[in-house]
Amino acid sequence: MSYKTPNIPLIPNPIGLDYAIQQIQIKLGGISWLDYSFGKSIRIEHEPDSKKYFPAVYDGSSEYFSVEFNDNLQAQSFFIAGDGKMIDFEENQYNTWKYDLDLVVWWNYKKIDPIKDFLFIEELKRDVVSVLSRGIPGIDITYEVEGVTEDFYKIFKEYSFTEAQRQYIMHPFGAFRISGTVKFDEQCSLPS
């Protein structure tokens, strides 16, 4: 798979958390400057027993695609899923699930807008938070934004990035991580 034009397929007939993420992922695709909105990432070890990890998404062909810093792209995002729990449980009913779900967004300022000569991170945050907080019409999925960080070590806390790699969030690059929770009903995630 090309790092210049990655082609990660959507999951056919997703359910549960995969369904919720995919609906949000599709909605994020409407942000003009966000070239690639990847789905749920997993943590992969660089080499066995190395204890050095990077984020990747499944590419649909028995391989994983690294969603580390990619200066071939204008901007990309990926999800980091945490623990989930069922809330408002009722036996023999569709129930509601709530998961910790963070979104990492990484970009190249010069590719988004080469005219601007300042760091316009707040504009980018506004665009993403606006999409996340509006919900999805006709689907009972809500995302509650709980926080945002620009701190390199907090953005990539699950991974083994070094101080040298910090350059990939310094101009002309940037990144932030939105922490939040996604809530959805089982019913909305069942295939029809």
FIDRENDREN-822878 format. One record per residue: residue number from 1; chain; residue in three letters; y, z, x of N, C-alpha, C in turn. Coordinates in steps of 0.05 Angstrom, whole numbers, plus 32768, in hexadecimal, padded with zeros to 4 digits. Atoms other than C-alpha are relative to their C-alpha. Layout:
NUM  A  ALA  Y  Z  X  Y  Z  X  Y  Z  X
...
END
This chain:
1  A  MET  7FE8  8000  8011  8000  8000  8000  8019  8000  8012
2  A  SER  7FE7  8003  7FF1  8045  7FEE  8019  8013  8018  7FFC
3  A  TYR  7FED  7FEA  8002  8076  8026  8028  801C  7FF5  7FF7
4  A  LYS  7FE7  800C  8009  80AE  7FF4  8017  8000  7FFC  7FE2
5  A  THR  8002  8004  801D  8095  7FE6  7FD1  7FE7  800D  7FF5
6  A  PRO  8018  7FF2  800A  8063  801B  7FBC  7FFB  7FFA  7FE2
7  A  ASN  8008  8006  801B  803D  800D  7F7C  7FEC  8015  7FF7
8  A  ILE  8012  7FEA  8009  8021  804E  7F60  7FFE  7FFD  7FE1
9  A  PRO  8002  8004  801D  8004  8042  7F1A  8003  8019  7FF0
10  A  LEU  7FFF  7FEA  8012  800F  806E  7EDF  7FE3  8006  7FF7
11  A  ILE  801B  7FF8  8009  7FD2  8095  7EC5  7FFC  7FF4  7FE4
12  A  PRO  8006  8009  801C  7FB2  8071  7E89  7FF7  8018  7FEF
13  A  ASN  8007  7FEB  8013  7FAD  80A1  7E4E  8000  801C  800C
14  A  PRO  7FFF  7FE5  7FF4  7FC4  80E0  7E73  8000  8015  7FEB
15  A  ILE  8000  7FE9  8012  7FBB  8124  7E53  800B  8018  800F
16  A  GLY  7FF7  7FE7  7FF5  7FD6  816A  7E5E  8018  7FFD  8012
17  A  LEU  7FEA  8000  7FEE  8004  8174  7E99  8006  7FE3  800A
18  A  ASP  7FFC  801C  7FF7  7FF9  812C  7EB1  8011  7FF0  7FEB
19  A  TYR  7FF0  800E  8015  8014  8113  7E6E  801D  8009  8001
20  A  ALA  7FE4  7FF7  7FFF  8052  813F  7E72  800E  7FF5  8018
21  A  ILE  7FF3  800A  7FE8  8060  812B  7EB9  8006  7FE2  7FFD
22  A  GLN  7FFC  801D  8002  8057  80E1  7EAA  8017  7FF9  7FED
23  A  GLN  7FEA  8005  8013  8087  80E4  7E6F  801B  8006  800E
24  A  ILE  7FE7  7FFA  7FF1  80BC  8105  7E9B  8004  7FEB  8016
25  A  GLN  7FFF  8014  7FEB  80AC  80D5  7ED4  800C  7FE5  7FF5
26  A  ILE  7FF6  8018  800D  80B9  809A  7EA5  801D  8002  7FFA
27  A  LYS  7FE4  7FFB  8007  80FA  80B9  7E8D  8012  7FFF  8019
28  A  LEU  7FF1  8001  7FE7  8111  80C3  7ED5  8003  7FE3  800B
29  A  GLY  7FFE  801C  7FF8  8104  8079  7EE0  8019  7FF2  7FF5
30  A  GLY  7FE7  800B  800B  8143  806D  7EB7  8018  8006  8011
31  A  ILE  7FE9  7FFB  7FEF  816F  8088  7EEE  8003  7FE9  8014
32  A  SER  7FFD  801A  7FF2  818C  804A  7F0F  7FFB  8002  801E
33  A  TRP  8003  7FFE  7FE3  818C  8063  7F57  7FE4  800A  8009
34  A  LEU  801A  7FF5  7FF9  8146  8083  7F55  7FEB  7FEA  7FFF
35  A  ASP  8013  8016  7FFF  8118  804B  7F6C  7FE4  8007  7FF7
36  A  TYR  801B  7FF9  8005  80D7  8070  7F68  7FFE  801D  7FF6
37  A  SER  8005  7FE6  800B  80C5  80AA  7F3B  7FE1  8004  8000
38  A  PHE  801D  7FFC  7FFD  807F  80BF  7F52  7FF8  8018  7FEF
39  A  GLY  800A  7FEA  8011  8053  80EE  7F2A  7FFA  8019  8010
40  A  LYS  8008  7FE6  7FF5  802F  812E  7F3D  7FF5  7FFC  801D
41  A  SER  8008  8002  7FE4  8027  8137  7F88  7FEA  8014  8006
42  A  ILE  8013  7FEC  7FF6  7FF0  815B  7FAD  8007  8004  801E
43  A  ARG  7FFC  7FF9  7FE4  7FF1  817C  7FF1  7FE8  7FF6  8010
44  A  ILE  8015  800B  7FF0  7FC9  8156  8025  8003  8009  801D
45  A  GLU  8000  7FF7  7FE4  7FB6  816E  806B  8001  7FE7  8011
46  A  HIS  7FFE  8018  7FEE  7FCB  813D  80A2  7FE5  7FFA  800D
47  A  GLU  801B  8003  7FF4  7F89  8148  80C7  7FF1  8019  7FFA
48  A  PRO  8010  7FE9  8007  7F4F  8176  80B8  8006  8018  8013
49  A  ASP  7FFB  7FE7  7FF2  7F5D  81BE  80CE  801B  8000  800F
50  A  SER  7FE6  8000  7FF2  7FA4  81AB  80E5  8014  8014  7FF4
51  A  LYS  7FEE  7FEF  800F  7FC5  81D7  80B0  801C  7FF5  7FFF
52  A  LYS  7FE6  800F  8003  7FFD  81A3  80AD  7FFD  7FEE  7FE8
53  A  TYR  8002  800C  801A  800A  8189  8067  8017  7FEE  7FFA
54  A  PHE  7FEB  8011  800A  8031  8151  8046  7FFA  7FFA  7FE2
55  A  PRO  8004  8007  801C  803C  813C  7FFD  7FF7  7FE3  7FFD
56  A  ALA  800A  801B  8006  8017  8101  7FE0  7FF9  7FFD  7FE3
57  A  VAL  8008  8006  801B  8008  80E0  7F9E  7FE8  7FED  8001
58  A  TYR  8018  8012  8001  7FC7  80BD  7F8A  800A  7FE4  7FFA
59  A  ASP  7FF6  801B  8004  7FD0  8072  7F8F  7FEF  7FEF  7FED
60  A  GLY  8010  800F  8013  7F9B  805E  7F5D  7FE9  7FF0  800C
61  A  SER  8015  800F  7FF3  7F6D  803F  7F90  7FF1  8010  8015
62  A  SER  800F  7FED  7FEF  7F49  807B  7FAF  800F  8008  8019
63  A  GLU  7FF0  7FF8  7FE9  7F82  8087  7FDF  8018  8010  7FF7
64  A  TYR  7FE8  7FF0  8006  7FC0  80B3  7FE3  8017  7FF3  800E
65  A  PHE  7FE7  800B  7FF5  8007  809B  7FEF  8012  8017  8007
66  A  SER  7FEE  7FEB  7FF8  8034  80C8  8017  801B  7FFD  7FF4
67  A  VAL  7FE5  8001  800B  8074  80DA  7FF5  8013  8010  8012
68  A  GLU  7FEE  7FF5  7FED  8093  80F5  8034  8019  7FEE  8001
69  A  PHE  7FE7  800F  7FFD  80D7  80DB  8049  7FFA  7FE2  8005
70  A  ASN  8006  801C  7FFD  80D8  808F  8042  801A  7FF1  8000
71  A  ASP  7FE5  800D  7FFF  8117  806C  805A  7FFF  7FE3  7FF8
72  A  ASN  8001  801B  800C  80FD  802A  803E  800A  8000  7FE3
73  A  LEU  7FF9  7FFD  801C  810F  8045  7FF9  801D  800A  7FFD
74  A  GLN  7FE5  7FF5  8007  8153  8053  7FD9  7FFE  801D  7FF8
75  A  ALA  8004  7FE5  8009  8139  8091  7FB7  7FE4  8003  7FF3
76  A  GLN  801A  7FFB  800C  80F9  80B1  7FA0  7FFF  801D  7FF6
77  A  SER  8005  7FE4  8009  80E0  80EF  7F7B  7FE2  8004  7FFC
78  A  PHE  801C  7FF9  8006  809E  8113  7F72  7FFF  801C  7FF5
79  A  PHE  8003  7FE5  800C  8085  8150  7F4C  7FED  8011  8010
80  A  ILE  8011  7FEC  7FF4  8066  818F  7F67  7FF9  8013  7FE9
81  A  ALA  8009  7FF0  8017  803D  81B2  7F31  7FF6  801B  8009
82  A  GLY  8009  7FE5  7FFA  8031  81FC  7F31  7FED  8009  7FEA
83  A  ASP  8013  7FF5  8013  800A  822A  7F05  8009  7FFC  7FE3
84  A  GLY  7FFA  8003  801C  8005  8221  7EBA  7FF4  8016  7FF0
85  A  LYS  800B  7FEC  8012  7FF8  824F  7E80  8004  7FF7  7FE4
86  A  MET  7FFD  8007  801C  7FEC  8248  7E37  8011  8016  7FF3
87  A  ILE  7FEF  7FEC  800E  8021  8269  7E0C  7FFC  7FFC  7FE2
88  A  ASP  8002  8002  801E  8020  8277  7DC1  7FE5  7FF6  7FF8
89  A  PHE  801C  8008  8006  7FD4  8271  7DBE  7FF9  8007  7FE3
90  A  GLU  800C  7FFC  801A  7FB5  8268  7D79  7FE5  7FF1  8000
91  A  GLU  801B  800C  8001  7F6B  825C  7D71  7FFF  7FE8  7FED
92  A  ASN  8004  8018  800F  7F58  8217  7D57  801A  7FF2  7FF9
93  A  GLN  7FE6  800D  8004  7FA0  81FF  7D5C  8008  7FF2  801A
94  A  TYR  7FF4  800B  7FE8  7FC7  81D3  7D8C  8012  8015  800B
95  A  ASN  7FF0  7FEB  7FF3  7FE6  8202  7DBE  8014  7FF5  8013
96  A  THR  7FEA  8007  7FED  8021  8201  7DED  7FF9  8009  801C
97  A  TRP  8004  7FFB  7FE4  801B  81FD  7E38  801B  8001  800E
98  A  LYS  7FE8  7FFE  7FEF  804F  8210  7E6C  7FF7  8000  801D
99  A  TYR  8007  8002  7FE4  804B  81FC  7EB5  801A  8002  8011
100  A  ASP  7FEB  8002  7FEC  8076  8208  7EF2  7FFF  7FE4  800A
101  A  LEU  7FFF  801C  7FF8  808D  81C3  7F05  801A  7FFA  800E
102  A  ASP  7FE8  8006  7FF0  80BD  81B0  7F3D  8002  7FE2  8005
103  A  LEU  7FFC  801C  7FFA  80DB  816D  7F4C  8010  7FFE  801A
104  A  VAL  7FF2  8005  7FE6  80EE  8157  7F93  800C  7FE4  7FFF
105  A  VAL  7FF2  801A  7FFF  8121  811F  7F99  800B  7FFB  801C
106  A  TRP  7FF6  8007  7FE5  8130  80FC  7FDB  800D  7FE4  7FFE
107  A  TRP  7FF2  801A  8002  8160  80C2  7FE7  800F  7FF9  801A
108  A  ASN  7FF0  800B  7FEA  8189  8098  8017  801C  7FFA  7FF3
109  A  TYR  7FE5  8004  800C  81D4  809E  8006  800A  7FE3  8004
110  A  LYS  7FF5  801B  7FFA  81E5  805B  8027  7FF3  7FEA  7FEF
111  A  LYS  800D  8014  8011  81B2  8036  7FFD  8008  8003  7FE3
112  A  ILE  7FF7  7FFB  801C  81CA  8056  7FBC  801C  7FF6  7FFC
113  A  ASP  7FE4  800A  8002  8214  8049  7FC8  800D  8000  801B
114  A  PRO  7FF5  8002  7FE4  822B  8030  800C  801F  8003  8001
115  A  ILE  7FE3  7FFE  8000  8274  8033  7FF6  800A  801D  8003
116  A  LYS  7FF8  7FE3  8000  8277  807F  7FEC  7FFD  800B  801C
117  A  ASP  8001  7FF4  7FE5  8288  80A4  802C  7FFF  801E  7FFF
118  A  PHE  8003  7FE3  8003  8277  80EA  8013  7FE4  8005  7FF6
119  A  LEU  801A  7FF9  800B  8238  810F  8000  8002  8005  7FE2
120  A  PHE  7FFD  7FFE  801D  8231  8105  7FB6  7FE7  800C  7FF3
121  A  ILE  8018  7FF3  8009  81F5  8132  7FAC  8003  800C  7FE4
122  A  GLU  7FFC  7FF4  801A  8214  8154  7F6F  7FFE  7FEB  7FEA
123  A  GLU  8003  8015  8013  8217  8111  7F4B  7FE2  7FFA  7FFB
124  A  LEU  801D  8006  8002  81CD  8105  7F5A  7FF2  8016  7FF1
125  A  LYS  800C  7FE9  800E  81BA  814B  7F43  8006  7FFE  7FE2
126  A  ARG  7FF8  8003  801D  81E1  8140  7F02  7FEF  7FEC  7FF2
127  A  ASP  8010  8015  800D  81BC  8100  7EF4  7FE3  800A  7FFA
128  A  VAL  801C  7FF7  8003  8177  8120  7EFE  7FFE  8017  7FEC
129  A  VAL  8000  7FE9  8013  8186  8162  7EDB  8005  7FF7  7FE4
130  A  SER  7FFA  800A  801A  81A3  813C  7EA1  7FE7  7FF4  7FF3
131  A  VAL  8019  800C  800A  8162  8115  7E98  7FEC  8016  7FF9
132  A  LEU  8014  7FEC  8004  8136  8152  7EA0  8006  8013  7FE9
133  A  SER  7FF9  7FEC  8015  815C  817F  7E70  8003  7FF5  7FE4
134  A  ARG  7FFD  800C  801B  8162  814E  7E36  7FE7  7FFF  7FEF
135  A  GLY  8018  8002  8010  811A  814F  7E21  7FF8  7FE3  7FFC
136  A  ILE  8009  801B  8005  80F3  8113  7E0B  7FFE  7FFC  7FE2
137  A  PRO  8000  8004  801D  8103  80FA  7DC4  7FE4  7FF8  7FF6
138  A  GLY  8019  8007  800D  80C6  80F8  7D97  7FE7  800D  800D
139  A  ILE  8016  7FF3  7FF2  809B  811F  7DC8  8007  801D  8006
140  A  ASP  7FFA  7FE4  7FFD  8096  816A  7DCB  7FFB  800A  801D
141  A  ILE  8001  7FF8  7FE4  80A1  8172  7E16  801C  8009  8008
142  A  THR  7FE6  7FF6  7FF7  80D9  819D  7E32  7FFE  8008  801D
143  A  TYR  7FFE  7FF8  7FE4  80EE  81A8  7E7A  8018  8013  8003
144  A  GLU  7FEA  7FED  7FFD  8117  81E6  7E8A  8006  8002  801E
145  A  VAL  7FF7  7FFE  7FE4  813E  81E2  7ECB  8007  801D  8006
146  A  GLU  7FFB  7FE4  7FF8  813D  8225  7EEE  8010  8003  801A
147  A  GLY  7FF0  7FFE  7FE8  815E  8215  7F30  7FFE  7FE6  8010
148  A  VAL  7FFF  8017  7FEE  8170  81E1  7F65  8005  800A  801C
149  A  THR  7FFA  7FF9  7FE5  816D  81E6  7FB0  8003  7FE7  8011
150  A  GLU  7FFC  8015  7FEC  8185  81BA  7FE9  7FF5  8009  801B
151  A  ASP  800A  7FF4  7FE7  8165  81E7  801F  7FE6  7FF2  8008
152  A  PHE  8017  800F  7FF6  8134  81BD  8048  7FE6  800F  7FFE
153  A  TYR  8019  7FF0  8000  8102  81F5  804F  7FF6  8008  7FE4
154  A  LYS  8008  7FFA  801C  8103  8206  8005  7FF7  7FE7  7FF1
155  A  ILE  8008  8019  800D  80FF  81BD  7FEF  7FE3  7FF9  8007
156  A  PHE  801B  8009  7FF7  80C0  81B1  8018  7FEF  8018  8009
157  A  LYS  800D  7FE7  7FF8  80A4  81F8  801B  7FE2  7FFE  8001
158  A  GLU  801D  8002  8000  805C  81E2  800D  7FF6  7FEF  8018
159  A  TYR  8008  8013  7FEC  805C  81B1  8047  8007  8009  801C
160  A  SER  7FFD  7FF8  7FE3  805D  81B3  8093  8014  7FEF  800E
161  A  PHE  7FEB  8010  7FF3  809E  8190  80A2  800D  8011  8016
162  A  THR  7FF4  7FF2  7FE9  80BF  81A1  80E4  801E  7FFF  7FFF
163  A  GLU  7FE2  8001  7FFE  8107  81AE  80F7  8009  7FE4  8006
164  A  ALA  7FF8  801B  7FF9  8109  8168  8114  8001  7FEE  7FE8
165  A  GLN  8001  8010  8018  80F8  814B  80D0  8017  8007  7FED
166  A  ARG  7FE8  7FF8  8010  8135  816F  80B3  8014  7FE9  7FFF
167  A  GLN  7FED  8017  8000  815C  8130  80C6  7FFD  7FEF  7FE8
168  A  TYR  8005  8011  8017  813D  810F  8089  800D  800A  7FE7
169  A  ILE  7FF0  7FF8  8016  8169  8137  805B  801D  8003  8008
170  A  MET  7FE5  8001  7FF7  81A8  812F  8084  800A  7FE3  7FFE
171  A  HIS  7FF4  801A  8004  81D8  80F5  807A  7FF5  7FEC  8014
172  A  PRO  7FFB  800C  801A  81C9  80BD  806B  7FEB  8008  7FEA
173  A  PHE  8014  7FF8  8013  818F  80E0  8048  8008  801A  7FF2
174  A  GLY  7FFB  7FE6  800E  818E  811A  8017  7FE8  8006  7FEF
175  A  ALA  8016  7FF7  8011  815E  8142  7FEC  8008  8019  7FF1
176  A  PHE  7FFF  7FE7  800E  815A  8179  7FB9  7FE6  8004  7FF1
177  A  ARG  8018  7FF9  8010  8124  819D  7F92  8009  800F  7FE8
178  A  ILE  7FFA  7FF2  8019  812A  81B0  7F4A  7FE8  8010  7FF8
179  A  SER  8016  7FEF  8008  8100  81EB  7F35  8003  8004  7FE2
180  A  GLY  7FFF  7FFD  801C  80ED  81F2  7EED  7FE4  8004  7FF3
181  A  THR  8019  7FFE  800F  80B8  81F7  7EB7  8000  7FEA  7FEB
182  A  VAL  8004  8014  8015  809C  81C3  7E89  7FEE  800D  7FEA
183  A  LYS  800E  7FF5  8016  8083  81D6  7E44  7FF8  7FE9  7FED
184  A  PHE  8009  8016  8011  8059  81A9  7E17  7FEA  800B  7FEE
185  A  ASP  8016  7FF9  8012  802A  81AE  7DDC  7FE8  7FEF  8006
186  A  GLU  8018  800F  7FFB  7FE2  819A  7DE4  7FFE  7FE7  7FEF
187  A  GLN  8002  8017  8013  7FE8  816C  7DA8  800E  7FE7  800C
188  A  CYS  7FF1  8017  7FF7  801C  8140  7DC9  7FF2  7FF3  8018
189  A  SER  800C  800B  7FE8  7FF0  8136  7E06  7FE4  7FF5  7FFB
190  A  LEU  801B  800B  8006  7FB0  8120  7DE2  8002  7FE2  7FFC
191  A  PRO  7FFF  801E  8004  7FA0  80D6  7DE5  7FFC  7FFA  7FE3
192  A  SER  8002  8007  801C  7FA7  80B3  7DA3  7FE8  7FED  7FFB
END
